Amino acid sequence: PNKTACLLFTQGCNFRCPFCHNKSLLENESSNEIVLEEEVLANATKAFDNATLMKDKIEKLSLAGYNESAFNEGNTAFEKYNSLVAENGNATEKLASAVLAEKKFEEVLATAFSKLSIEKKIEVSKVREEALKIKAQKADKVGFDAAQLLYTTAETSVAEKNYEKAYNYYVKAKDAFDDVYKNVSAKRTAALEAIERAKNKAADVDTFA
């Protein structure tokens, strides 16, 4: 009483009291830095792995030409990351390079599939119109509705700016409408041939009569 009292906390205490309210001082700075660097490297590795997958897809499908500037920037960052790994470079620089490569390759894919989905939509629309002309929506309602659902999913994906998904669903929709058109056309042809045979048979009967 009537005396000034104080507590002095220092970093690196080797006690682990469960009620301690200064737990942040238990570990020294060097160990915190190690943990932080490990997190940065983990994020860099994840970004680089994503960039690698996108780069492989771009090259496999020959999509680089849809956005060459972005692809070149991504490639430069991709190669820089590999150089930093080989030289045991700075973790932050690795992360920056990996993230940039990931971002640029993502831009290439977005541009490519945006344009491809527009082209594929035109193809789907033409096939769909041909199917409508022969009343396929009535002659093969199940098949037509299934194709229409694929088309609607593609349209929704465009609205969500998920162009790769949109493109894939336009492809499926085109194939589905193609099948519907071919099936209904075959049935119509068979029916017309049957009618023609019936007419010929009736004409033969009249001739003999």
Secondary structure by P-SEA (a helix, b strand, c coil): ccccccccccccccccccccccccccccaaaaaaaaaaaaaaaaaaaaaaaaaaaaaaaaaccccccaaaaaaaaaaaaaaaaaaaacccaaaaaaaaaaaaaaaaaaaaaaaaaaaaaaaaaaaaaaaaaaaaccccccaaaaaaaaaaaaaaaaaaaacaaaaaaaaaaaaaaaaaaaaaaaaaaaaaaaaaaaaaaaaaaaaaaac
